[in-house]
Each structure stands twice: as structure tokens, then as C-alpha cells.
Amino acid sequence: MATNAALKAGGTSEGGRAGGASREPETRLALVRRARRMNRILAETYPDAHCELDFGTPFQLLIATVLSAQTTDARVNLTTPALFAKYPTPEDLAAADPEDVEAILRPTGFFRAKTKSVMGLSAALRDRFGGEVPGRLEDLVDLPGVGRKTANVVLGNAFDVPGITVDTHFGRLARRFGWTAEDDPVKVEQEIGSLFPRKEWTMLSHRLIWHGRRICHARRPACGACPLARLCPSFGEGPTDEETARKLVKPGPFS
């Protein structure tokens, strides 16, 4: 959750100059410096940023991440305890009665498709990796239903292997910040990765996702309450008045 000091600063500490960042053409060096400065501010604003899916093992995180599609982390966290209590291993879940799994996953939405997905994924883990979740990107993305976003969530949070998680929040903010103009998640991942040290990738992902959920919303970003306002070329897309903007801030938690 954002610190009071950082949110109180809003558009006046690191941010606050009306109009956001300069509209002049930005050199590569200036972009890198601005992006890293923004990351430092986000680190101060969200010192507790972390993956908001509950998990105890790589398998649990992998399944929870797959289930998080088209629903909230909070909803997934309410559902997975019963799932993992009944099916603690890939072998157990792969051999489950689909109707029983569907009953557990119903609250997450699209429960039939998700049941098929997690059971197929569990079977692949059982058959190809001895029931263990692999710790390499190339192996993870070769699993059914696992893309780079899911793989990077698992690598970064279960294996401590740096990765950039390009979800809807991350992509939106990266473009708003002027860090990239790309829409393709793989290209976004590559471009943003080139701006930051590899060791920062996982925490950078958490910080942007937290900021997107709390302040930099898709439709009405709380620009007047944003600690990045001075450095953001999109300042003004949302209300710039501090009092109005503060009403848009969602403090969380989201898990």
C-alpha cells in the first residue's frame, strides 16, 4: 500500500508541475534516467509491493496465476485453499473428477475452461517433469496454457529468477510513462527490460501493477494524487486537482 507521505506528496513532491514531463524529444539516456527515477519513486511509494496471489509452492503459484485470468487476485485467494487442500500435487489435480474441480473453481468465472486448463497443465507437469514445476522460461512456456506473463510471475516469485510481468496494468503504465509505444507484450517486455538492471525486473513489475491498481487507473487515473506526476508525459489524462484525484485512489489491499 502506498505510504501516506508519498500519496500526500501527490503532484507536489516529485510530481506536481502542471503538464507533466517535458514534451521535447527525449534522448535514450534521458529516457533511461527518467524511467529509473520513476522506479525509485515507486519503490518509496510501495515498499511492500509483492505478488498479491497467495501461494506456498511453485505449483500453487502456477495454478493461481492461471486462475487469475478474468477475475481478481482476491477471488482467486478465496478459492485456492479448498482446491489445494483437496488436490495438493499435480498428480492429484490431474486425476481429479472434473465436476469436482469445476464446483471449486466456479467463483472464479469461466470455471469449465479453467478446470480443463489446470487439469491439463497438471497432467503435463506429471508426465513431463515428474510432478515438479520447471524453473526455466523455455520449459514453462511450453506447458499448455502458460504464456510469458504467467511464466515470469512464477519465475520471479517462486524461483527468484528476474522477470517482467506484462499484464494489462504494466502495459498501460509503460505506455503512459512514455517508456514504450509497443502494444505487443513481448516487445513491451523487451523494451522495458532494456531500461532497467535485470535484478530490478520482478520488483518493477510489482510496483507498476500496484500503481495501476491504486492510482493510474485505465479510465480515470488519479493524476493529482500521483507521486510521478512531474515525470509523466501523460499527466492530465485524469483529474489534476488533488482533492478530486484523491477520491479516485484505491488504497487496496487487492488480495
Secondary structure, DSSP 8 states (H G I E B T S, - for coil): ---HHHHHHTTTSS--STT-S--S---HHHHHHHHHHHHHHHHHH-TT----S--SSHHHHHHHHHHTTTS-HHHHHHHHHHHHHH--SHHHHHTS-HHHHHHHHGGGSSHHHHHHHHHHHHHHHHHHHTT----SHHHHTTSTT--HHHHHHHHHHHS--------HHHHHHHHHTTS----SHHHHHHHHHTTS-GGGHHHHHHHHHHHHHHTS-SSS--GGG-TTGGG-TTTTSS--SHHHHHTT-------
